[in-house]
Amino acid sequence: MTPWTAENILDQSGRTILVTGANSGLGYVTSLELARRGARVLMAVRDEAKGRQAAERIRSQVRGARLDVRRLDLADLDQVKAFARGLLAERMPVDVLVNNAGIMMPPRSLTRQGYELQFGVNHLAHFTLTGLLLERLKAGRDPRVVTVSSDLHKRGSIHFDDLDGAKRYGRVAFYAQSKFANVLFGLELDRRLRSAGLPIRSVLAHPGYSATNLQLSGPTGLLHLFMRIGNRLLAQSAEMGALNLLYAATAPDVESGQFIGPDGRNEMKGHPTFVQPVAAARDAELARKFWELSERLSGISPSL
């Protein structure tokens, strides 16, 4: 089978695709390739100035690129809600939501609402954003929610008795928790969409080990040094890692509930293929319990 590349992306004209964390790394490459194929891309970014610079870089490569830079701080649920409700008030179409932005292995810190930062940004903010935008996605053209996880989800579990790490915090363990949360969410969203008879596809993706700013912006000390060396010697490019997100967002053969990741050894590198989540993430009862917890923490109840 011929490996899937960005050249295989079908024409996306007429679709509006929202990408979080769109100014760098996987989000930037995803935005670039979608714009290249004619999509209107809503580039959600924490730093609006960097977002505008990223948009200009895309425009320098894609004549007539349709880009809309929007500020979104995922570490503040109030801002996430305001952002989503602003799109609803504008009646902005959203055909695909790519939940890509994230933070990786920082020293323990909290969101504005007091949640552990990795859990708050990587999962809870995207749970909230998705839930509030379901109304627009229902009306979308081939609507999809693409939630970006990591192969490290296999090392994760939900620390129900210590979600914020106040008792015991480990950078890797809490990153793995947030990525495990992404998979629980994506699969439970699929179950609920199917049960409601809605045409939205909930698809998971992970980029393998791809060299981006993610590994360098969070870790400090020896962990930062290890990540820098790993990015140089072991990682594949962001362009290769983003193929998994792009496949999940655009490929006609993708089904709701599937997980897209690299086809290489240990899913570290390679072209997109269908991969399996860890068995614990397929536990429907655990997912239901976690969904209800996410509703309580976020203060929203996604309308399905």
N, C-alpha and C positions, 0 to 999 in steps of 0.2 A: 504493500500500500504506500502510495506517495505521501511523504510527510506534509502535513497541513501548515501553510505559512500565511502571512498577511496578504499575499497575492490571491488567496482563495476567498477573501472576504467579499461577499456579494454587495451589490449596490445598496447603500443605506439611505438614499435620498428619500426625504419625507419622514424620516424617523428622528425623534429627539431623544438623546441619550444623556443622562445625568451621571457624571463620574466624580466621585469624591476623591480628594487628594490628587487633583488633576495636574498640578503644576510641576511634578517631578516623578522620576522613577516609573513604575508600572502605570500609574494614572496618566502621566504625560504621554507615554508611548501609546496607551489605549486611546487617548483623546486624539492624538495625531493620526492614527490609522483609521479611526472612525470618521474623522473629518476628511481624510483623503478619499473615503468611499462615499462622501456626500451627506453624512449625518449632520444634524445640528447638535453640537455638543455643549451641554451646560457644564462648565468647569467649576466645580465647587472646591474652594481653597480656603485655608485658614489665613494666609497672607495674601491680600488682594494685589499688592504690588508685584509679588512673585508670580501670581496668577496671570496678570496682564503681560508680564515678560514672557511667560511660557506661551501664552496665546500668540504673541508676536513671532516667536520662534516657529510656531506651527504655520502661521500665515506666510512666513518667508519660504516655506516648503510646499504649502498647499494654497494655490491661488483660489480666492473666493471662499476660503474656509469659513464655515458658519459657527462662530464661537461666542459663548456668552459666559463671562467670568462672574461668579457669585461668591461672596464671602460666606464661609460656613465654619464655625468653630465647634468641632465635635466634642470638645471637652466641656461644653455648656449646653445642657439639655434645653434650657429656655431658648437659646439661640437656634438650636436645631428645630424646635417647634415653630419659632417665628419664621425661619427659612422655609419650612415646608408649607406653612399656612400662607406665606407670601406667594409661593408658586400656585397654590390653590386659588387664591384671590385673583391672580392674573389669568387663571384658566390656562396656565402653561401646560402644553402636552408633555407627557413623560412616557415614552415607549419602553425604555430600558433604564433601570437603575443599577449602576455598578457600585456596590459597597466596597470600595477599595482602600480608602484612607486608613492609616493605622499608626500605632506607635509600638516600639519594640524594646523591651528590657531596660527601661529607665530605672533609676533609683526610685524607691517608693514615693509616690505623690498621688494627689487626689484631684478629681474634677471639681468644677465649681459647686456641684451638688454633693460632693463628699464621697464619690465612688472612686475606687482604685482606678488609676488613670488608664491602664491598658484595657481593663474590663469596660470602663465607661466609654472610651473612644472606639475601641475595636468592635465591641458588641452593642452596648446599650444605646449609643447614639444612632447606630445603623438600624437597630430594631425600631427605634422611635421614628426615624426618617422613613423607613419602609412602611410602617403602619400608617403614617399620616398621608403617604402618597399613593396608597392602594387605590383610592378613588380615581386618581388620574391614570394609573396603570391599567385599571379595568377597561378604560376606553382606548388603550393604546393599540398600536399596530404590532402584532406579534410580541406582546408585552412579556418582559422578563425582569426578574430580580437576580442579579449575579452577586453572590456574597463571597468575598475573597478570604480564604482561610490559609492554612499552612500545613505542611506535613508534620509539623510539631504538634498539631492537634492530637496526634496519637499518644502524646505524653501528657495530655491534659485531663482534668476532671474539674467539676464545679465544687468549689469550697463553700458549701452552703453556710457553714458556721463561721466563715472568715473571709467573706467576699472582698473586703477592703484590705486584707493583709495586715490588720492591726495586731493580730496574735503572732503571725509568722509570715514574713514576706520573702519570697525568692523571685528574682527577676525572670528567670527562665520558666519557673513553675507558673507564675501568673500570666506570662505571655502565652504559655501553652493552654492555660485555662481560657483565655480570651479567644484563642483559635478553636478550641473545642466548643466553646459557646457559639461561634460562627456556624459550625457544622450542625450542632443541635438545632439552632434557629433555622438554617436553610432547609433541613429535612422536615422539621415540624411545619414550616411555612408551606412546603409542598403538600404535606398531608391535609392541611386546612384548606388550601386552595382547591385541591381535588374534591374534598368533601363538600365544599361550597359550589362546586361546578364552575369555577372561574377559569378563564383561559390563560391566566398568568403562569409562566414557568418560573419556578424557583430553582436556580442552578448554582452549584458550588464550584469554585475554582481555586487552585493554588499554583504559585509560580515556580515551585521547586526552590533551589538556592540561586537566587538572582541578585546581582550586584546593584543595589540601590542605596539611597540615602537612609533608608529605614534602619539598616544595620549600624549606621554611624551616628545617627541623631539621638538615639536613646541610650545605648550602652555607654558606660564610663570606665576609666581605669583599664585593667587588664582585659576585661571583656571587650572594650572598644578596640584595643589593639588586636585581639584575636579576630574580631569581625573584619577589621581593615585588611588583615593578612588573608583571611578567607575570601573576601571579595576579590582580591587580586589573583589568588591561586586556584580557588575551587569553584567559584560561582560562574554561572552563565550570565549573559547580558540581560539587561532589562527588556530589550527587544524580544529576546526569546521567552522570557518569563511572561511577558504580557500576552503572548499568543494564547495562553490558556484562558485569560479573561476575554479576549476577543472571540475565541471559539465559542465560549459559553454564551456570549452576548449576541452572536450572529449566525452560527452554523445551523442550518435547517434541521439536521438530524439530532440535535440536542433535545433530550426530554427532561421534563421537570423532575427534580429529585436526583439528577445525575451529578457527578463530581468529575471535574476536568483537571488533569495534572500532567506533568511531563512523562514521556514514555521511557526515559532512561533509567539506569540503575538506581534503585532506592528513590525513584521519583525526584531526583535532584536536578536533572537537566533533561532537555529533549523537547520534542514536539508534542502537541496536545493529544491526549488519549483519555479514555474513561478509566478512572481509578476508584478505589474503594475506601470509604471512611473506616476508621477504627470501629470495631463491633459495638463498643459502649455508646458511640454517638448514634447508633441506630435504635437505641432503647426508647420506644415510643412513650413509655410512662415517665421516664426521666425527662424527655423533651417536653411533655405536657406540664410537668411540675416546673421546669425551668421557664417555659413560656409564661406561665402564670406569675412567676417571680418577676420576670422582665416587665410584665404589665404593671405590677405594683410599683416597681422601682422607677419606671419611666412615667407613670401616670397616664398612660394611654392604653386603649384596648382596640387593637387593629380591627377594623370593620371588614369582615369577610362574608 
